[in-house]
Amino acid sequence: MRNIQKHPQKVDDDALVALLAKAKQEERKDRALMTSVRLDKLATHIASNELNGVEAAELLRREAARYEHESQEVH
């Protein structure tokens, strides 16, 4: 076996908290952008296929279910 020296590392709690906060903020921005792009694609699909209100509502319900399923996978 080798002797391995361990050097204690001092962690700056404030820097770590700031780093985590920044990562959360960037994740939220990314998710908001992805949602915006997805909604725009749905709107384009609705318009180009001339879906009526009932069809558009069903499409939105399926999309809502997709988001709900995704949120359950994360937790």
C-alpha positions as CSV (number, residue, x, y, z in Angstrom):
1,M,0.0,0.0,0.0
2,R,1.1,3.5,-0.7
3,N,1.1,6.2,1.9
4,I,-1.0,9.0,0.5
5,Q,-0.9,12.3,2.1
6,K,-4.1,14.1,2.4
7,H,-4.1,17.8,2.4
8,P,-7.1,19.4,4.0
9,Q,-8.8,21.8,1.7
10,K,-10.5,24.9,3.0
11,V,-13.8,25.5,1.3
12,D,-15.2,29.0,1.1
13,D,-18.9,28.5,1.9
14,D,-19.9,31.8,0.5
15,A,-18.2,31.1,-2.8
16,L,-19.8,27.7,-3.0
17,V,-23.3,29.1,-2.3
18,A,-22.7,31.8,-5.0
19,L,-21.6,29.1,-7.5
20,L,-24.6,27.0,-6.8
21,A,-26.9,30.0,-7.1
22,K,-25.4,30.9,-10.4
23,A,-25.8,27.3,-11.7
24,K,-29.5,27.4,-10.6
25,Q,-30.0,30.7,-12.4
26,E,-28.4,29.4,-15.6
27,E,-30.5,26.2,-15.4
28,R,-33.7,28.3,-15.1
29,K,-32.7,30.5,-18.0
30,D,-32.0,27.4,-20.1
31,R,-35.4,25.8,-19.2
32,A,-37.2,29.0,-19.9
33,L,-35.6,29.3,-23.4
34,M,-36.4,25.6,-24.1
35,T,-40.0,26.1,-23.1
36,S,-40.3,29.3,-25.2
37,V,-38.9,27.4,-28.3
38,R,-41.3,24.5,-27.7
39,L,-44.3,26.8,-27.3
40,D,-43.4,28.6,-30.5
41,K,-43.1,25.2,-32.4
42,L,-46.6,24.2,-31.0
43,A,-48.0,27.6,-32.1
44,T,-46.5,27.1,-35.6
45,H,-47.9,23.6,-35.8
46,I,-51.4,24.8,-34.7
47,A,-51.4,27.5,-37.3
48,S,-49.9,25.6,-40.2
49,N,-52.2,22.7,-39.7
50,E,-55.2,25.0,-39.1
51,L,-56.2,23.1,-35.9
52,N,-59.5,24.1,-34.4
53,G,-59.8,25.1,-30.8
54,V,-60.5,21.6,-29.5
55,E,-57.5,20.1,-31.4
56,A,-55.2,22.9,-30.2
57,A,-56.4,22.3,-26.6
58,E,-55.8,18.6,-26.8
59,L,-52.3,19.3,-28.2
60,L,-51.6,21.6,-25.2
61,R,-52.9,19.0,-22.8
62,R,-50.5,16.4,-24.2
63,E,-47.7,18.9,-23.9
64,A,-48.6,19.7,-20.3
65,A,-48.6,15.9,-19.5
66,R,-45.2,15.7,-21.1
67,Y,-43.9,18.4,-18.8
68,E,-45.5,16.8,-15.8
69,H,-43.9,13.4,-16.6
70,E,-40.5,15.1,-17.1
71,S,-40.8,16.8,-13.7
72,Q,-41.6,13.5,-12.0
73,E,-38.5,11.9,-13.5
74,V,-36.3,14.6,-12.1
75,H,-37.6,14.2,-8.6
